[in-house]
Amino acid sequence: MKKILILSSNPKNTTNLRLEEEVREIKKTLQLSPHRDEFKIITESAVQIDDLTRFLSHHQPTIVHFCGHGSGTDGLILEDNYGHQQLVSTQSLAKLFDLFQQQVECVVLNACYSKEQAAAIHQHIDCVVGMNKAIGDRAAIKFNIRFYTALFSKRDYQNCFQMGCAAIDLQGIPEYATPEIKIRRRRYQREEAINTVKPNKNNDMSNDNKSGQNRSVSIGGSVTGGAIQTGDYDTANINFQQVSLPAPETVNIQAEFNALREIIAKLETSDSRKIDHAFEDAQEEIKKPQPDKDEVGEALNRALKYAKKAEGFASVVEKLQPHLAKTTAWLGDNWHKLLGFVGLTI
């Protein structure tokens, strides 16, 4: 059964919203669905900051729906002990949902100017809907009715979002482009495959060998053109190698990213899901007609930081080097620092 946790907040000193009607329409939509026994709606109103962790832990929802006020880059508006507004920051929300990423599939922020929070939460949650500007009650309610009509018909989240936007447009409401979705495919099977890999005795990583051993990677500062990696299973020594980068226009960035991702995916690490999220964010930006290279670089930097923590990272450094060299060439001077992850320098 999928649980939908609806959190609402309309503090005394903020504009009055039709939140009760919004919640009522979502419940009514479920009651009319032939699949109503497969979903459960849980509502919590007058939500305070301290409530967030408690409600997420207690109810264990699949979908979290927030209805209330947003404040742009400052965060979302909840209530204090006296019913007045209190901001919860964008960064704090992202950290909170990081703790529940295995449980929560989708977050809907039905609040004005919640695009910033949606982007931050999407680092950890696969599907997040936010609003890129103010949205009126009528548009918000129409979106919700059709979004959940599609959801309760067991459609995927992308289709639910499209139906919600179409409902606003069909009513002649100009806010049909206000909702925005950030979505990636969930990767349960891939994670399971990574977590169940059993290293064999031929690759120096058998279970017997791993027990009680201390592994380390030391990186030297010498710039040479010789061999990069030496050492045994316990210690890998990496010396920086000077490299020449190709012209950015000659780089097939999609192919290089695919190669980097494929190599890193073979690492056995508890951060595999975070690495996937970082690569998905980068891929989403790369597909745009004019990608923001700094956003791509930041996402790749995040992925490499998590990958570097994996025990077997030193063993894939040599494979990563040619692909990361071409990728940093495409990214530009600001991102040549990424070469240091694999022992390269300009």
LINRA-V602021 format. One line per field, one symbol per residue. ss: DSSP state (h for helix, s for strand, l for the rest). psi: psi as a letter, one per 30 degrees, with the letter a starting at -180 (. if undefined). burial: + if it has 16 or more other C-alpha atoms within 10 Angstrom, else -. A space follows every 10 residues. Layout:
BEGIN
ss = ???
psi = ???
burial = ???
END
This chain:
BEGIN
ss = lsssssssll llllllllhh hhhhhhhhhh hllllhhhss sssslllshh hhhhhhhhhl llssssssss lhhhlssssl llllsssslh hhhhhhhhll lllllsssss slllhhhhhh hlllllssss slllllhhhh hhhhhhhhhh hhllllhhhh hhhhhhhhhh lllhhhhlss sssllllhhh hhhhhlllll hhhlllhhhh lllllsssss ssssllllss slllssssss sslllllhhh llhhhhhhhh hhhhhlllll lhhhhhhhhh hhhhhhllll llhhhhhhhh hhhhhhhhll llhhhhhhhh hhhhhhhhhh hlhhhhhhhh hhlssl
psi = kkkjjjkkki leglkklhee eeeeeeeeee efkfgffglk kkkklhklef feeeeeeefi lekkjkkbkl hbffaljala fgglkkkkle eeeeeefefg ffekekkjji kkhgeeeeee efffkekkkl kfakkleeee eeeeeeefee efghlleeee eeeeeeeeef fgkfgfgekk kkklklheee eeeefgkjkl ffgghleeef kgljklkkjl gkjlgakekl laeekkkkkk kkkkklkeff kjeeeeeeee eeeeffkjkf geeeeeeeee eeeeeeflei kjfeeeeeee eeeeeeeffk egeffgeeef eeeeeeefee elefgfffff fggll.
burial = --++++++++ +-----+-+- -++-+++-++ --+--+---- +----+++-- ----++---+ ++++++++++ ++-+++++++ --++++++-+ --++-+++-+ +--+++++++ ++++++++++ ++++++++++ +++++-+-++ ++++++++++ ++----++-+ +++++++++- ----++-+++ ++++------ +--+------ ----+----- ------+-+- -------++- --+--+++++ +++-+----- +-+--++-++ +--++++++- -+++++++++ +++-++---- --+--++-++ ++++-+++-+ ++++--+--+ ++++++++++ +---++-++- +++++-
END
